Amino acid sequence: MTILHWSPRSPYVRKVMVALHEKGLADAVTCVRTLADPMVPPGDFFAVNPLAKIPTLERDGQPPLWDSRVILEWADQAGTTGPALFPADPEARLRVLADEALGTGMLETGVAMLIERFMRAPEAQDPRVTAACERKLAAALGYLEGHAAEMAARDFDAGQLSVGVALCYLDFRFDALGWRNGRPQLAAWHAAFAARPSVIATEFRDDPRPE
Ligand SMILES: N[C@@H](CCC(=O)N[C@@H](CS)C(=O)NCC(=O)O)C(=O)O
């Protein structure tokens, strides 16, 4: 059995879920709701992933896989449908990896901002952290506004998947940011991304936290 340690709140897990749907693997993987708390990592999960992070994929007779990009690579190898998430051509692959890293970096920035704002006591918060995160997100969004046409011209790939999920995450957690304002190309690109069945099937959700 192939098990994905999963949460409907996690943007990194969402990347993997979109990939599983795109590659025809959604029914081949069992999702297990797993708590991953950066402040209090659950002790029993360290035996599966020494960083106690989700997503983590457990496979029969093979070592577990962690990190969303690594699991995307696995999905590309194991899947049977859709275009290659990581193209074989070296230059095309580098461009996809750069977009993949940009989307993931936006997620890291968003999660850092969330931790700073909502998981730290007010007296321990440093306004420079939030300000720096906001500047990085604004710069990334500005870059993507100029990059949307190039992404739209490619077959669907891991770079678009990662950037698309990052924008969905901004809608989920930072709606007030209004990232679409002044960015019509990116907004149009994201509307097409959000209409994919794989994206519709994997909506973010604030479910009850497991014990
Ligand atoms: N680089 C990892 C990041 C995964 C990650 O940070 N996941 C969060 C959940 S959204 C987590 O497990 N946090 C718990 C922790 O940091 O201890 C990936 O791409 O999969």
The ligand as a MOL file (V3000), in Angstrom:
LIG
                    3D

  0  0  0     0  0            999 V3000
M  V30 BEGIN CTAB
M  V30 COUNTS 20 19 0 0 0
M  V30 BEGIN ATOM
M  V30 1 N 10.0270 21.4510 1.7700 0
M  V30 2 C 8.9110 20.6890 2.2640 0
M  V30 3 C 8.1180 21.5450 3.2310 0
M  V30 4 C 7.0230 20.7360 3.9220 0
M  V30 5 C 6.4450 21.4850 5.1100 0
M  V30 6 O 7.0650 22.3840 5.6870 0
M  V30 7 N 5.2250 21.0770 5.4980 0
M  V30 8 C 4.5990 21.6550 6.6540 0
M  V30 9 C 3.0860 21.5340 6.5820 0
M  V30 10 S 2.3800 22.7460 5.5370 0
M  V30 11 C 5.0610 20.8780 7.8630 0
M  V30 12 O 5.1130 19.6750 7.8240 0
M  V30 13 N 5.3830 21.5780 8.9550 0
M  V30 14 C 5.7820 20.9690 10.1670 0
M  V30 15 C 7.1460 21.3830 10.6130 0
M  V30 16 O 7.7320 22.2980 9.9880 0
M  V30 17 O 7.6220 20.8130 11.5780 0
M  V30 18 C 8.0530 20.2230 1.0880 0
M  V30 19 O 8.1130 20.8520 0.0110 0
M  V30 20 O 7.3590 19.1990 1.2080 0
M  V30 END ATOM
M  V30 BEGIN BOND
M  V30 1 1 1 2
M  V30 2 1 2 3
M  V30 3 1 2 18
M  V30 4 1 3 4
M  V30 5 1 4 5
M  V30 6 2 5 6
M  V30 7 1 5 7
M  V30 8 1 7 8
M  V30 9 1 8 9
M  V30 10 1 8 11
M  V30 11 1 9 10
M  V30 12 2 11 12
M  V30 13 1 11 13
M  V30 14 1 13 14
M  V30 15 1 14 15
M  V30 16 2 15 16
M  V30 17 1 15 17
M  V30 18 2 18 19
M  V30 19 1 18 20
M  V30 END BOND
M  V30 END CTAB
M  END
